[in-house]
Amino acid sequence: MNSTLPIQSHFQASVKCLLYAAPIGLLAASTLAASQGDSSAGKRLHDANCTGCHDTSVYSRKTRSVRSLDALKQQLESCGHASDKNLSPADKQNIVRYLNDQFYQFR
């Protein structure tokens, strides 16, 4: 009788469970990150701080460089540095929420 068979079966079942659970966890984390912030406050902040350099057409053009929620956050950081804006983390999250709700719809 092979006593390692139940251990191997249990291990294989655990690995399968992890392989199925990991993408679901990542999707949930991404959805949560996309849903944080206040879109209305983000629009006000965007209009006051971003439209001095560009209009909203940069978000919907076919050649836009932002292709993910993380890229959107990085782009906002770059714009803030370039424009010398000192936005709080909450302000940045509000702008990300507004842009994602209005233009990108990343999940």
C-alpha positions in Angstrom: 0.0 0.0 0.0 1.4 3.4 -1.0 1.0 5.9 1.9 2.1 8.9 -0.1 -0.8 8.8 -2.5 -3.2 10.7 -0.1 -0.6 13.3 0.6 0.1 13.8 -3.2 -3.6 14.1 -3.9 -4.1 16.6 -1.1 -1.1 18.6 -2.4 -2.5 18.5 -6.0 -5.9 19.7 -4.8 -4.3 22.5 -2.8 -2.3 23.7 -5.9 -5.4 23.6 -8.1 -7.3 25.6 -5.5 -4.5 28.2 -5.4 -4.4 28.4 -9.2 -8.1 29.2 -9.3 -8.2 31.5 -6.3 -5.2 33.7 -7.2 -6.7 35.4 -10.3 -10.0 35.9 -8.5 -8.1 37.6 -5.7 -6.2 39.9 -8.1 -9.4 40.8 -9.9 -11.1 41.7 -6.5 -8.1 43.8 -5.5 -8.1 45.6 -8.8 -11.8 46.3 -8.6 -11.5 47.6 -5.1 -8.6 49.9 -6.2 -10.7 51.2 -9.1 -13.7 51.9 -6.8 -11.9 54.0 -4.2 -12.2 57.7 -4.2 -15.0 60.3 -4.9 -15.6 60.8 -8.6 -17.4 64.2 -8.1 -14.5 65.5 -6.1 -12.1 64.1 -8.7 -13.9 66.0 -11.5 -13.6 69.3 -9.5 -9.9 68.6 -8.8 -9.3 67.6 -12.4 -10.9 70.7 -13.8 -9.0 72.9 -11.5 -5.6 71.3 -11.9 -5.3 69.3 -15.1 -7.2 71.2 -17.9 -4.6 74.1 -17.8 -2.2 71.7 -19.6 -4.6 69.6 -21.7 -8.2 68.9 -22.5 -10.0 65.6 -22.0 -9.4 64.4 -25.5 -6.0 63.0 -24.3 -8.0 60.3 -22.4 -10.0 59.0 -25.4 -7.5 59.2 -28.3 -6.6 56.0 -30.0 -2.9 56.5 -29.2 -3.3 57.0 -25.5 -0.5 55.6 -23.4 -2.6 54.7 -20.4 -3.7 51.1 -20.7 -4.3 50.0 -17.0 -5.3 51.4 -13.7 -1.6 51.3 -12.5 -0.6 53.2 -15.6 -3.3 55.8 -14.9 -1.9 56.3 -11.4 1.6 56.6 -12.7 0.5 59.1 -15.4 -1.2 61.2 -12.7 2.0 61.2 -10.7 4.0 62.3 -13.7 1.6 65.1 -14.5 1.7 66.3 -10.9 5.5 66.5 -11.0 5.5 68.2 -14.4 2.9 70.8 -13.3 4.4 71.2 -9.8 1.0 70.4 -8.2 1.0 69.1 -4.7 -2.1 66.9 -4.4 -2.8 64.8 -1.4 -3.1 61.1 -1.8 -6.9 61.4 -1.3 -7.0 64.1 -4.1 -5.1 61.8 -6.4 -7.4 58.9 -5.7 -10.4 61.1 -6.4 -8.9 62.2 -9.7 -8.1 58.6 -10.6 -11.7 57.6 -9.7 -13.1 60.3 -11.9 -10.9 59.6 -14.9 -11.5 55.8 -14.6 -15.3 56.3 -14.2 -15.5 58.8 -17.1 -13.0 57.6 -19.6 -11.2 54.3 -18.9 -13.5 51.9 -17.1 -10.5 49.7 -15.9 -11.5 47.0 -13.5 
